[in-house]
Amino acid sequence: MTAVESIPFTGAPFPKSEYERRQQRVLETVAQAELDALVVTAHGHLQYLSGYDGMGAYFMPFPLILVPGRAPTYVVREYEFTGVRAESCIDELVGYTEQPDFAKVAADVLRKLGLAGKKVGFELGCWGLAPADVYALQTLIPEMKIADASRLVSSVMAVKNELEINAMRHAMAATDVAVRAFQRSLRAGISEAEMAVAIQREVTKSGGEDVRLVSVGFGERTKLPHTKLTRHPMGNNEPAMVEVGGIKQGYAGPLVRGAVLGKHAETETLHALAEEALEAAIAAIKPGVTAGEVDAAARRVIERSVRPKALNHRVGYQTGSPWGERGNISLEPSALDVLQANMTVHMPVILIGEGRYLFGCSETVLVTERGAEILSGTPHTLYRA
C-alpha cells in the first residue's frame, strides 16, 4: 500500500467518506428495488462510486459488486490492479488476467458473496457490459436471477450534494474561460486545430484542472454533428460552433456556443430560434416537472416557427460526473423522470437548417426550489466577430 500511496498525482477525487455515502444511498435503492445485490459496470457509475475513472476498463468489464452488509468488491484486470488501487477508494480487489478468464473469476466472487440463487441487478442497458459477459455468468451460475438495474445508480447520481455542485461550479468557470478564448481567437485564417490549442492554453493559464473539447467546427464543417480537429481555416461570413466542458474532480461543465465571423443568414436565424427554445426550456424547469415537460416547452417554440422540424434530437440530459452516460435521465418527448432540486442538466439546443447547417447553443443548469440556475457566466446569445 505504501508504494501505491507514494505515486504522484493519484488518489480518488473526494474523501473516502463521500464514496461510502454514495454506496450507502445506492444500496438503499437496491433494497427498494427488491434486489439482493448490484453489479455496476458503466464507467461513469463506477467513477461515481469508487473514484476510479475506468480508464483501464476500455475493453473488458470491471464489475463493482455491492452487497448489503459487505464491503464493495471490485473485479478488475490484473494488469490494472495498481491503477485501480491508487485511483479508487475500494479495498477489496479481485483480479483476472484476460477476457477468457473474466466470467469464471467474476462467478467465483459472486458465489463467495452468497449471491447464487439470489436476485442480482446488472446494468444491462449501459456501456461496459456485453451480452456475452452476461450469458457467460448466467451459464456458470444458472440459479442466479439477473434483473435489469440500468437506471438505479443514475437515479442516485442525479441529485447532487454541495461537494458535487461546487465541483461543477469550478468546472463551469473553466468552461467560461474556454468559451472566451474561442470568441477572442476567432479570425479569418485560424484553423480548428489552432483554435483548440488557444482554448487549452487559456484554460491552463487560468489554473483550470482540465478541459474536454468535444467539437470545434468552422464554416461547412458545422454541418457535422461532431467534428475532428483539422487544419480547416475560418473564413469571412461563416459560422463557427464549439462544444466544450471544463473538468473538476471528474465533474464536467458542458456548454455549446455559436459565433459568426461577419454575416451568415441561415445560421443566424437558427441561432435566434435556438435561443428562444432554450430559454423556454430553462423557464419550465422546477422541482416536480417531468423531463418530458421540459423537452415539450422547447419543442413548442420550434414547432410554431419557420423551421418546425429543425429539432431532431432530445433537448437535454443529466450531467455532472460523467458528462453523459447511457441510461441517465434524458429530457426527451414523454419522458416521465421527475426533476428534483440539486439535479444538473445540460440542454444543447442545436437545430438543423435547410442548408444542413447544425447550429445553436446550450446551458447547464442547476435545479433549485426557485427554478433553474444557469451555471455559466458567458451569454448564450450569438457571438459576432
Secondary structure in CASP SS format (residue, H / E / C, confidence):
PFRMAT SS
TARGET T0000
AUTHOR 0000-0000-0000
METHOD secondary structure of the structure
MODEL  1
M C 1.00
T H 1.00
A H 1.00
V H 1.00
E H 1.00
S C 1.00
I C 1.00
P C 1.00
F C 1.00
T C 1.00
G C 1.00
A C 1.00
P C 1.00
F C 1.00
P C 1.00
K H 1.00
S H 1.00
E H 1.00
Y H 1.00
E H 1.00
R H 1.00
R H 1.00
Q H 1.00
Q H 1.00
R H 1.00
V H 1.00
L H 1.00
E H 1.00
T H 1.00
V H 1.00
A H 1.00
Q H 1.00
A C 1.00
E C 1.00
L C 1.00
D C 1.00
A E 1.00
L E 1.00
V E 1.00
V E 1.00
T C 1.00
A C 1.00
H H 1.00
G H 1.00
H H 1.00
L H 1.00
Q H 1.00
Y H 1.00
L H 1.00
S H 1.00
G C 1.00
Y C 1.00
D C 1.00
G C 1.00
M H 1.00
G H 1.00
A H 1.00
Y C 1.00
F C 1.00
M C 1.00
P C 1.00
F C 1.00
P C 1.00
L E 1.00
I E 1.00
L E 1.00
V C 1.00
P C 1.00
G C 1.00
R C 1.00
A C 1.00
P C 1.00
T E 1.00
Y E 1.00
V E 1.00
V E 1.00
R E 1.00
E H 1.00
Y H 1.00
E H 1.00
F H 1.00
T H 1.00
G H 1.00
V H 1.00
R H 1.00
A H 1.00
E H 1.00
S C 1.00
C C 1.00
I C 1.00
D C 1.00
E E 1.00
L E 1.00
V E 1.00
G E 1.00
Y E 1.00
T C 1.00
E C 1.00
Q H 1.00
P H 1.00
D H 1.00
F H 1.00
A H 1.00
K H 1.00
V H 1.00
A H 1.00
A H 1.00
D H 1.00
V H 1.00
L H 1.00
R H 1.00
K H 1.00
L C 1.00
G C 1.00
L C 1.00
A C 1.00
G C 1.00
K C 1.00
K E 1.00
V E 1.00
G E 1.00
F E 1.00
E C 1.00
L C 1.00
G C 1.00
C C 1.00
W C 1.00
G C 1.00
L C 1.00
A C 1.00
P H 1.00
A H 1.00
D H 1.00
V H 1.00
Y H 1.00
A H 1.00
L H 1.00
Q H 1.00
T H 1.00
L H 1.00
I C 1.00
P C 1.00
E C 1.00
M C 1.00
K E 1.00
I E 1.00
A E 1.00
D E 1.00
A C 1.00
S C 1.00
R C 1.00
L H 1.00
V H 1.00
S H 1.00
S H 1.00
V H 1.00
M H 1.00
A C 1.00
V E 1.00
K C 1.00
N C 1.00
E H 1.00
L H 1.00
E H 1.00
I H 1.00
N H 1.00
A H 1.00
M H 1.00
R H 1.00
H H 1.00
A H 1.00
M H 1.00
A H 1.00
A H 1.00
T H 1.00
D H 1.00
V H 1.00
A H 1.00
V H 1.00
R H 1.00
A H 1.00
F H 1.00
Q H 1.00
R H 1.00
S H 1.00
L C 1.00
R C 1.00
A C 1.00
G C 1.00
I C 1.00
S E 1.00
E H 1.00
A H 1.00
E H 1.00
M H 1.00
A H 1.00
V H 1.00
A H 1.00
I H 1.00
Q H 1.00
R H 1.00
E H 1.00
V H 1.00
T H 1.00
K H 1.00
S C 1.00
G C 1.00
G C 1.00
E C 1.00
D E 1.00
V E 1.00
R E 1.00
L E 1.00
V E 1.00
S E 1.00
V E 1.00
G E 1.00
F E 1.00
G H 1.00
E H 1.00
R H 1.00
T H 1.00
K H 1.00
L C 1.00
P C 1.00
H C 1.00
T C 1.00
K C 1.00
L C 1.00
T C 1.00
R C 1.00
H C 1.00
P E 1.00
M C 1.00
G C 1.00
N C 1.00
N C 1.00
E E 1.00
P E 1.00
A E 1.00
M E 1.00
V E 1.00
E E 1.00
V E 1.00
G E 1.00
G E 1.00
I E 1.00
K E 1.00
Q C 1.00
G C 1.00
Y E 1.00
A E 1.00
G E 1.00
P E 1.00
L E 1.00
V E 1.00
R E 1.00
G E 1.00
A E 1.00
V E 1.00
L E 1.00
G C 1.00
K C 1.00
H C 1.00
A H 1.00
E H 1.00
T H 1.00
E H 1.00
T H 1.00
L H 1.00
H H 1.00
A H 1.00
L H 1.00
A H 1.00
E H 1.00
E H 1.00
A H 1.00
L H 1.00
E H 1.00
A H 1.00
A H 1.00
I H 1.00
A H 1.00
A H 1.00
I C 1.00
K C 1.00
P C 1.00
G C 1.00
V C 1.00
T E 1.00
A H 1.00
G H 1.00
E H 1.00
V H 1.00
D H 1.00
A H 1.00
A H 1.00
A H 1.00
R H 1.00
R H 1.00
V H 1.00
I H 1.00
E H 1.00
R C 1.00
S C 1.00
V C 1.00
R C 1.00
P C 1.00
K C 1.00
A C 1.00
L C 1.00
N C 1.00
H C 1.00
R C 1.00
V C 1.00
G E 1.00
Y E 1.00
Q E 1.00
T C 1.00
G C 1.00
S C 1.00
P C 1.00
W C 1.00
G C 1.00
E C 1.00
R C 1.00
G C 1.00
N C 1.00
I C 1.00
S E 1.00
L E 1.00
E C 1.00
P C 1.00
S C 1.00
A C 1.00
L C 1.00
D C 1.00
V E 1.00
L C 1.00
Q C 1.00
A C 1.00
N C 1.00
M E 1.00
T E 1.00
V E 1.00
H E 1.00
M E 1.00
P E 1.00
V E 1.00
I E 1.00
L E 1.00
I E 1.00
G C 1.00
E C 1.00
G C 1.00
R C 1.00
Y C 1.00
L E 1.00
F E 1.00
G E 1.00
C E 1.00
S E 1.00
E E 1.00
T E 1.00
V E 1.00
L E 1.00
V E 1.00
T E 1.00
E C 1.00
R C 1.00
G E 1.00
A E 1.00
E E 1.00
I E 1.00
L C 1.00
S C 1.00
G C 1.00
T C 1.00
P C 1.00
H C 1.00
T C 1.00
L C 1.00
Y E 1.00
R E 1.00
A C 1.00
END
